């Protein structure tokens, strides 16, 4: 096999071939010659060349070598059955054939296959001895017999009947067959397949190989250069052996422009699966042949780089064309195409992590996994520029290989201005695929130049106003991975942004006045200063820091008659505004110094105006007719005292007046804006009320009044706002909420945090029916006694309202849609029993309710409970029936003894926080720690000053060293890590992100997980933290020498650490005292289904490593080690 083929795997196989043989029979003859021939053919074969006597147990190295080999060649000679070592190898080989689909090729070397199958002849004698010797472990012998039966039934070679017994010809045939199997199967994945294991693992669950025998179609979707094809090749190499036929059809998009090429693609598909040439003549005939020949075959087909549904129609359009268990994988840049195909699952190829990016870049730039000395910062700069795009990391890494530091610095400076051509060509394919769809192209170019990071709805409104059909256009960009949406903000990869900007400038790279869009500071400055603008310019953005305001003449805009988009931050204009294009749809002028907008600045086509941080006293002296205006944002205009007259803004939808601290009057004409859906008045500290006409707004969905400290009351007409969905009035002067609020049938979010009820007894008659008489010193209830009617309410926030027991509506349970309830910082002793009726409640927050003594029964679907610093809390409800509970915060609940039922929920829990609960019982604490096996973020926090004694490996400080036991028929599933820690800073929350590292000295790797938890509370008292980590992130195996290091940050003192190993089968008490065997040549433990955990059957593994023991030094190396190995980050 060629060198490239060995690197082509997705890092699943260490060797191409494992040779299993009886050394006394064939080491110096047949097997020796076979190994030499395989090596000469470029095949990476493993042979155990040790001629020393072997012990009873197979070594960890051999086990790993078998597991890591693609093919096992088993040379069955006359005395093969005599060796227990060979038989154990064979058991492992046959296990790998079942579990990882390893190919097994038996060679019958001067033995009859029937004798192997039935254990006759020399095998009969051998097994009679084995049965006598292993009388009390007969299961082992039965496993050997089963393995021989299984291997003898496989298709292989019998030397007596092949090549006339001529060994040299026989070996040549074997090598040719092995080469054929390897070369016909493996695809070259990547020169450096960094991060492929994790991506293959993610795809494994979508493929559902073991659980779903139906035909499944999976899409791999992502932007160009993201590694979709690489992932698909790795998937092919990982799983192809599980199928009767397989085919990887590469670059379908490029091979689909002519019917003859389409036919050739079908013929290639047929040949790949059937291994014979088939002529089909036409596409339609090819479809029929595929259906006829594959309908009963289990097939794996990967169709790479598809951009039209028709391409799949001719190859693999329908699932019933293929036999049960078949898998069809499609890679594409177009998500919509996958939806058209109705794929079962979509895997989105995402950017590489920072660690992966640095490693991949380093392999290409330095030919090793980390940068050369002195190049680390430069490498990080390049990696940052690449943004996790594998294509860019490879191209730039290769380009910079062997170059000097000045060359690197120069290249980085050039990249800031001009993207790399090789990267651009790859990315541009997607842009060119839009063909004649100029509107989508314009939307992409507008976003890449002006709108990255802005609200999707805001951008859509503006571009819709430009006649670009923005909704469908943005959807297309999403489906083709040009943009993503995060928290409703438009996000674009930096390299796609650079590609868009390069497209704008490509025709006239040195003449910015001829570009359609201007965004670079120096280019815009040059055009405005020299007044060289042309009719080509459609968009212009100049963002200047406040401290360096610039002045330009409005005459600079005279020739820009097609200007649609104008953004000026802290730029001042002088002259007549009649020079500015009347085609403007978007005006964003932050820091505008004018006191009002002049009449000659009339822009009748404007869709959105943003005049944040302006000096405006009023917007217009006279009302302006702006029929197309949808959005008006005057936020942070601290001198603005009155809103404009809205009578000539009939289509206004969003009004944003946030932090207009002088605003005291809202024009009554606002009540006529029947399309207004959103108003933000947050922090308008001079505003006392809303005009009565305001409550006519039938379309209003969101009203934000939070921070309006002078705002006194909401009118009783509040109930007339029939469309209202969100009402936020935190920290206002409101003393009571109108009873009419219950008429708001569509209200979903209500937040009244920080409101304090009125002390007055003088009440309107309309309130009398629901208010109790109180002493003058007592507050009137903030809320109505009943909230019945708020059937859509999902979020209710009443934090810091000084609510007592009588001030929470008793019928709280009537809020049938409530999902999130926040009652922090209140004064009640308990909660209404109706709480249990909140069937959709997911989160309940009661932090800092210092008078709370007990919590009633909770809703069965509750996901998270927060009750930190509830210092009087004594009684918790039984959590047994709350199976969805994942998060429990009870920090500093000093009087709490236990949480009934919690131990039954630990399998679903993600985090339990009970630091400072110093009254909890020892028995409760033990049950929680022993039951904790959640592998999610965070872990469990409890008070305590010692590691539980059942932990196997314990040491002082923040690190512990151990050797992983070698366990036959068992796999290490996970590590449980526990620490004792404290801090000198009481009561604060650490902002550090704790990490866990596993240094594998045997393999020379470091695996780091960060963060492993969040929000660690500083406390001078000792606390315990315990986390659970799947071994898939560390890949530890038997015999590995490992140091686990936990870093909680500089504020914390980690006093002790413990590690306990969990295996996929319970071998518990069958495992003998490992520490007593640490110095033996081979330590192998047995684990099978018959293992039990009864104490009398064996000794629980336990090893406590103390400072006075012989063992590792503080650096983690054995004292006798001559030098540490170079470690590789993974």
DOKE-450640 format. One record per residue (C-alpha): x, y, z; residue in one letter. Coordinates in steps of 0.02 Angstrom, whole numbers, plus 50000, padded with zeros to 5 digits. Layout:
REM DOKE-450640
XYZA
...
//
This chain:
REM DOKE-450640
500005000050000X
500625017449963X
501185029050099X
499725040450070X
498495026750101X
499065024350277X
498745042450312X
497115042050222X
496145034650361X
495215045850478X
496475041250612X
495475025450654X
496835013150600X
498615012650662X
499114997950549X
498514991150385X
498804973050434X
499014963250596X
499874946250578X
499324932750701X
500384917050695X
501224903350798X
503034908750809X
503774891250826X
502894885750666X
503114900150543X
504084915050615X
505694911450518X
504844904250365X
503134908050292X
502594922450408X
504304930650400X
504254930350209X
502444936550208X
502884951250321X
504354955950210X
503254955250055X
501894965950135X
503174978850189X
503964979250017X
502234982849944X
502094998250056X
500844990050174X
501024995050356X
500984978050443X
501184973950628X
502154958550678X
502594953750855X
504424950050823X
504804945251003X
505454927351014X
505484927651204X
504374915851306X
502654923451336X
501614923951492X
499824918751511X
499094935751470X
499124945151308X
500024961951318X
499164978751307X
500244983151155X
499594968051060X
497794972151106X
498004989951044X
498854984050885X
497434972150845X
496144985550882X
497084997850772X
497284986650619X
496174987250467X
496464969050419X
497014954150522X
497894940050432X
497784924250538X
499084910850493X
498304894750560X
499704882050573X
499794864950657X
500274871350830X
499264887550826X
497994879950946X
499354875451072X
499664893851115X
498474902251235X
499254918651178X
498764915250996X
497024910151049X
496784926051150X
497384935950998X
496094926950893X
494694930751017X
495144949151009X
495254948650819X
493524941050802X
492844953750926X
493564967750818X
492764959850666X
491074961650751X
491304978450837X
492394988650719X
492104978450560X
493924973250547X
494254962350395X
494924944950440X
495864934350312X
496264916550373X
497714906750298X
497714888050324X
499554883750326X
499714864950307X
498144861950409X
496424856250357X
495094869850381X
493954856150447X
495184852250587X
495184870550637X
493294871650628X
492974856050732X
494584856550833X
495164839750769X
496904833450728X
498254843450817X
496934855550879X
496044841350969X
497594837151068X
497884855251111X
496124858051176X
496144842451282X
497624850051373X
496764867151385X
495194859551461X
496214850251590X
497254865651631X
495804878051638X
494574866551725X
493954880851835X
493884893651693X
493064883251559X
492224898751486X
493914904351422X
494134888051326X
492384889551254X
492814906951190X
494354899851104X
493334886051022X
492044898550962X
493394909750888X
494174895250792X
492484889950726X
492104907750671X
493774910650583X
493734893750497X
492044897950420X
492734913650338X
493334914350160X
495224912050159X
496684902750078X
497184884650097X
499024882650050X
498764864350002X
497504869049867X
498244885549807X
499694888949687X
500144870449694X
500804873349870X
502124885349803X
502424897249950X
503184911549851X
501704912049730X
500514909849877X
501264924849967X
501164935349808X
499304931349795X
498994936149976X
499914952749956X
498934956749798X
497274953049885X
497724963350038X
498274977749925X
496664976449826X
495614976949983X
496544991950051X
496685001649890X
494904998549833X
494235004249999X
495225018150075X
495085035950017X
496415048650050X
495605059850180X
496885073250216X
498735074950239X
498405080150419X
496645074450470X
496545085350626X
494905084350721X
494165070750610X
493845058650754X
492615070450837X
491695074150675X
491575055750631X
490895052650805X
489565066050780X
489065058250614X
488985040850689X
487415044950787X
486565052250632X
486975036850529X
486185025550662X
487095010550593X
486614998650733X
484865004750773X
484035008250605X
483924995550465X
482945007250354X
483765016550211X
484375033250281X
484895048850187X
486065060950277X
486615078250221X
488285086450260X
488035105050238X
489215119750255X
490095134050168X
491475131050043X
493155126150117X
492365120050280X
492915102050253X
491285093650200X
492155082250075X
493525078150201X
492215073050329X
491305062650199X
492915053450154X
493275049950336X
491505043150356X
491765032150203X
493375024950272X
492595022050442X
491025012950386X
491225006050209X
491644988550270X
489884987150344X
489094987350170X
488964975050026X
489364988849903X
490035006349916X
490405021349806X
491105038749830X
490565050049687X
491675065349697X
491405082849626X
489675079349556X
489355097849522X
490865098949407X
490415082749316X
488605086749277X
488615099249136X
488445086648993X
487335071048973X
488855060548930X
489655065049097X
488025060849186X
488025043649109X
489865041049156X
489445045449335X
488065032249338X
489255019549261X
490565023649393X
489265020949529X
488795003949457X
490614998749439X
491065004149616X
489674993349690X
489624978549570X
491484977949525X
491084975349343X
490894987449198X
489104991149148X
488585001748999X
486925010849020X
486805021648863X
485705035248937X
485295043349104X
483545035749106X
484225018349072X
485525020949207X
484165024749334X
483285008449293X
484894998249307X
485305006049476X
483565002049541X
483614984149475X
485364979849536X
485394988649705X
483634986249773X
484184971449879X
485964977049916X
486544986050072X
487475000449993X
488465015550053X
488485029649926X
489205046849953X
488705060049826X
489925074349846X
489665092749806X
487875092649744X
487055109149694X
485485103549602X
484155090549645X
484275083349469X
485995076649511X
485255065549646X
483775060849536X
484945051349421X
485955042649556X
485085040249722X
483455049949726X
482315037149809X
482655026349959X
481765011249884X
483125009949752X
484245002249887X
484194987550005X
483844988450192X
485204996750296X
485885007050151X
486565024450184X
486565039050062X
487655053950110X
487535070350014X
488755084850034X
488175102049980X
488275120550012X
486385122349996X
485295117650146X
483695120250045X
484235106549926X
484335094450072X
482595099350126X
481975095949949X
482755078749961X
481895076050130X
483485069450209X
483335060950378X
484655071750462X
485805086250422X
487565087850490X
488225105650482X
490085106550452X
490675119750575X
492265129550599X
493735121050684X
494055125650865X
495515136850909X
496565122050965X
496165111950809X
496505126950698X
498205130150773X
498685111850757X
498125110350575X
498975126650529X
500575121150618X
500635104650523X
500615114150359X
501725128650413X
502995119450522X
502705100950482X
502305097650665X
500815100250780X
501385116550861X
502275132350801X
504155134750800X
504935145350936X
504605163650906X
503155160650787X
501755157450910X
500995174950909X
501135176250720X
500325159250703X
498895164550816X
498625179850707X
498495169250550X
497355156850637X
496245171050695X
496135177650517X
495635160350452X
494175159450572X
494225140450587X
494075137550399X
495115122050358X
495415127450178X
496175144050234X
497235135750368X
497955123550241X
498245136450104X
499055149550215X
500035136750315X
500785129550157X
501125146950088X
502065152350245X
503055136250265X
504925139950272X
504715158750260X
505555171650372X
504705182150505X
504735197850395X
503875187850259X
502535182450383X
502235200250442X
502135206550263X
500915192650216X
499785196750363X
499745215150316X
499295210650137X
497895199150194X
497075213550286X
496835222150119X
496765208149989X
496195190150021X
497235175449960X
496795170649779X
496735151849810X
495505154049952X
494445166249853X
494295154549704X
493595140749812X
492375152249903X
491835161149744X
491065145249673X
489565147649786X
489355165849735X
489465161849550X
488145148349575X
486855162349599X
486995164949411X
485835178849352X
485015181449522X
485685199049545X
484545202849692X
485305189149801X
487035194949746X
486615212849796X
485975207149965X
487575197449996X
488665212149945X
487645224450051X
487795213350203X
489655210050179X
490005228650167X
488785236250293X
487645224850393X
488675211250478X
488185209850661X
486535219150640X
484785213050682X
484075202050545X
482355210250546X
483135227550540X
484205223050390X
482765214250305X
481665229750320X
483005240750242X
483415229050098X
481565225850067X
481395244650048X
482755243849916X
481685231949814X
482825217049843X
481535204349907X
482555202750065X
481595188950155X
481865175850022X
483595182649983X
484195181150162X
483455163750172X
484445158650018X
486045165550095X
485685155750254X
485365139650160X
486975141550062X
488035145650214X
488465163450165X
487775169550332X
487175162550496X
485965169950622X
486495170850805X
485295178850928X
484415186250776X
486025194950722X
486765192150549X
488465183650560X
489645181050414X
491305172250409X
492725184850390X
493355176450232X
491635177050151X
491545195350201X
493235198250120X
492675188949965X
491135200149948X
492175215749967X
493445209349841X
492035206549716X
491545224849738X
493295231149705X
493915218349576X
493555228449417X
494365244449479X
495515239549623X
496365256549630X
494855267649591X
493675266849740X
492575280649669X
491995267749540X
491515254649668X
489695251349705X
490025251449891X
491295260549998X
491745254550173X
493615256950202X
493995272650303X
495405278750192X
494435275950031X
492885284950094X
493925299250164X
494815301149998X
493205301349895X
492315313750010X
493815325150027X
494175325949840X
492315325649798X
492615312049668X
491045301949701X
490145294449550X
488435287449507X
489135269949533X
489125271949722X
487575264049804X
488195262749982X
489435272350090X
489985269650269X
491175280650369X
491305276650554X
492395288550655X
492785288450841X
491925302050941X
493555310650984X
494015313450801X
492495320850718X
492685324850533X
491865338150424X
491425336450241X
490445346850117X
488775340050061X
489355343849882X
490405327949894X
488765318349870X
488215327749713X
488625313949588X
488065299549701X
486305299549632X
486065280649662X
486575281349844X
485405269649943X
486365266550103X
487245279950205X
488115277250372X
489045291650454X
489665289950634X
490245306350714X
490435314750545X
489805332450517X
489165339150351X
489085357150296X
488095364650154X
486415361150076X
485675343850103X
484845344649933X
486445337349860X
486125320649947X
485275307249842X
483395305649858X
483595286849836X
484155284550017X
483315269950106X
484455269250259X
485175283850354X
486245279650505X
487025295550573X
487655292950749X
488285308250840X
487365320450728X
487735337850799X
486185346650729X
484815352450849X
483485348050720X
483445341250543X
483255355150412X
481785355250292X
482935353550141X
483485336650208X
481875328650151X
482065310150110X
480395302850060X
481075285350022X
481885282250191X
481445265550271X
482545266850425X
483265281750518X
484535279550659X
485095295650743X
485815288450903X
486905299351015X
486295315050926X
486155332850992X
484365334250931X
483165344651036X
481765340350917X
481805329850760X
480905341250639X
480215358750662X
478765354150548X
478045336650524X
478845327250379X
477875315650266X
478865299450266X
477645286250207X
478975272650187X
479795274950357X
479715258950461X
481045261550595X
481505277250693X
482915275850820X
483365291250923X
484175282051069X
485435290951182X
484895308151118X
485045316051289X
484385333151239X
482795326951156X
481315332551263X
479845328451149X
479495315751017X
479065321650841X
477275322950779X
476915305550710X
475435310550603X
476425309550440X
477325293250480X
475865281350444X
476885265550421X
478065266950569X
478325249850649X
479745252150773X
480085267250885X
481665266650991X
481955280651117X
483095271651238X
484065282651361X
483295298951302X
483505305651478X
482675322651447X
481145315551360X
479575319951456X
478225320651322X
477645308351190X
476555316251057X
474745310751066X
474745306750880X
475655290650923X
473955283050954X
473605283750767X
475075272650718X
474075257050683X
475615247550620X
476725251350769X
477275234850849X
478795239550955X
479195254051074X
480755255151181X
480745268951313X
482045260951427X
482935273151544X
481915288351491X
482075294851668X
481045310751643X
479525301851573X
478055301151696X
476625294251593X
475995289251423X
474675299251330X
472925292251344X
472875289551156X
474365277951175X
473195263951231X
472365263951060X
473855254850984X
472995238850932X
474545231750845X
475795235250983X
476715219251034X
478175225451141X
478225239651268X
479835242751365X
479775255051511X
481155247951621X
482235260951705X
480935275051685X
481125279351868X
479875293951863X
478535283751776X
477085282651899X
475675272351830X
474955262451688X
473215267851637X
471755256351668X
471585255851479X
473115244551477X
471935230051442X
471505238051274X
473235233951203X
472545217951132X
474125212551037X
475355215851178X
476555201251202X
477965209151304X
477845221651447X
479475225951535X
479315238751675X
480765234851793X
481335248251915X
479975260751871X
478905270951992X
477375260051962X
476545255452127X
475185244052067X
474725235351908X
472985238751836X
471805224351859X
471415225551673X
473085217251638X
472175200551645X
471315205351483X
472975204051390X
472655186851320X
474215187451210X
475435193251345X
476935181451351X
478275190951448X
477935201551602X
479355208851705X
479045220151855X
480695218151948X
481095231052081X
479315237852094X
478675241852268X
476825242752305X
475995259452353X
475755263552538X
474165273252501X
472405267552552X
471595279852433X
471055268552293X
469965270652138X
468295261952157X
468725250252016X
470105242452124X
469015240052277X
468365223052224X
470075215452232X
471025225152366X
471045220652549X
470965234252680X
472665236752760X
473485247552890X
474195263452818X
475955257152848X
475675241552743X
475865241652555X
474415239152437X
474655223352334X
475665225952177X
474705212652083X
472865208652069X
472325194352183X
472035183652029X
473015182051868X
471705171451783X
471595176451602X
473465177651566X
473375161251472X
474855164951358X
476075170951491X
477715161251480X
478895172351581X
478475181351744X
479845191151834X
479435198252005X
481175199652079X
481535211952219X
479715217152243X
479685214352433X
478235202252410X
477525194152565X
476475178352581X
474835187652548X
475475196852397X
475755182152281X
474125177252195X
473485160952269X
472955154752098X
474715155652027X
474405138551955X
473145145651832X
474585152151723X
474485136851614X
475825142451488X
477115148651616X
478875142251581X
479995153951683X
479565161151855X
480785172751945X
480385177552125X
482125181652192X
482435193952334X
480685193552409X
480025192052587X
478805177352585X
478925162352702X
478165150352578X
477355148852407X
475565144552358X
475215125952342X
474485129652170X
476285131052110X
476235112552073X
474915115651940X
476135125051827X
476305110251711X
477445119051585X
478595127551711X
480425124051671X
481355136551781X
480955142651957X
482125155552036X
482025159652223X
483785166252255X
484045177152410X
482315174152481X
483045174452656X
481385171752746X
480855156752642X
480675141452756X
479955128252642X
479595124952459X
477965116152413X
477795101852291X
478525106752123X
477865104551945X
478355087851870X
479165095551716X
480315107451809X
482045108151734X
482975120251849X
482765126452028X
483785140852097X
483675144352283X
485375151352329X
485635160252495X
483935155152562X
484665154852736X
483035150152825X
482595135852706X
482345119652802X
481175108852699X
481275103652518X
479915094152425X
480225076452367X
481005077552193X
480705059252151X
479385062252016X
480285076751930X
481205066351801X
481655081351692X
482635090351829X
484405094851770X
484955109851872X
484865112452060X
485655127452148X
485495127452338X
487115136352384X
487215142852563X
485565135652622X
486305133352794X
484825124652878X
484515111752742X
484855093652795X
484415084252635X
483465084852472X
482245070152466X
482265060452303X
483785069252230X
484825053452223X
483535045852105X
483765060051979X
485655060051965X
485705051551796X
484815066351717X
485635080151820X
486905091951742X
487385101951896X
487045101452083X
487685116252185X
487605114352373X
489185123052434X
488915130852603X
487515118652647X
488515113552799X
487055105152887X
486765091352759X
487005073752825X
488525062952785X
487405049052719X
486545060952597X
488215067552537X
488885049952506X
487325045052407X
487505060152295X
489355057752260X
489215039152225X
487715041552113X
488425056052012X
488835051051833X
488205065651730X
489435069351591X
488835086951557X
489615103451604X
489685109551785X
489705094251901X
489165092852083X
489705104552225X
489535099552408X
490315104652573X
491735093152628X
493585091852666X
494085074452607X
493995063752451X
492805048952473X
493775033052514X
493075023452366X
494095033852243X
495485022952172X
496865035852150X
497075050252274X
498455063052298X
498805079652380X
498725095452274X
497895097252105X
498635082452011X
498675063552027X
499705050651931X
499165032851893X
499295018751767X
497705012951682X
497404994451718X
497394982351571X
495674974351571X
495234960751445X
493514962351364X
493184979151447X
493324996951385X
493675011951494X
492095022151483X
492425037451590X
493405045851729X
492615052551888X
493665066651962X
493445074052135X
494375088352221X
494405097252388X
494635116052367X
494465132652457X
494795151152425X
495345166052527X
494055177152440X
492385174352525X
490715176952439X
491295181852265X
491105172052105X
492665167552005X
492695172551822X
494065160051781X
493625144951674X
494215129151763X
495045115851657X
495505097451668X
497025090451579X
497555072451557X
499395070151515X
499685053151435X
501545049751457X
501415033251365X
500725040951205X
501475058251227X
499825067751218X
498925080951321X
497025081851316X
496215097251394X
494385100851430X
493925119051464X
492805124351543X
492325109951656X
491185120651763X
490635138751783X
490335151751918X
491385144152056X
490975152452222X
492445158552323X
492365152252502X
493625150352640X
492775134152692X
493255117752610X
492105111752473X
492035096352361X
491825096652173X
491545080852072X
491445079351883X
491215065251760X
492175064451595X
491915051951453X
493515043451401X
493185047751219X
493975064751252X
495565056851324X
495675040051233X
496535031551380X
496925013051364X
497624999451475X
499445002051518X
499415020951488X
500365031051618X
499295046251652X
499315062051755X
497665071051783X
497825089551826X
496395100751877X
496585119651867X
495235129451959X
496095146151936X
497305156652040X
495985161452169X
495785143552228X
496845131452326X
496555113652269X
497055103152419X
496695085352361X
496185076452202X
495475059252169X
495115049052012X
493975033951993X
493855024051831X
492185018051762X
492145003651637X
490814998751511X
490544982551607X
490494980551794X
492074971051837X
492144979852007X
492554966652134X
493344954752008X
494754967251987X
496194962752102X
497244975152199X
498074984252056X
499364993652155X
500164977552215X
500494972652035X
501154989351974X
502934983051951X
502504967051856X
502894965751671X
501074963951618X
499524967851717X
497954961451634X
496264960651720X
494754951151659X
493044958551632X
491554949051562X
489694947551581X
489874935051722X
490774947451835X
489834952351992X
490074965852121X
489864955652279X
491174960652406X
491634942552445X
492144938952264X
493634950452266X
494394966852320X
493794983852258X
495224992652168X
495975006052276X
497595015452272X
497925030552380X
499495039652326X
500255049352468X
501725061052468X
502845048852562X
502515034952437X
503725031052299X
502915037752142X
502865052352025X
503675068752062X
502695085052063X
503065087151879X
502165070951840X
503665060651782X
504345045151866X
505895049151966X
506815035751870X
506295042251699X
507825049251610X
506825063151526X
505035067651487X
504345063651316X
503805077851203X
501935079751225X
500685082751087X
499085092451119X
497505083751061X
//
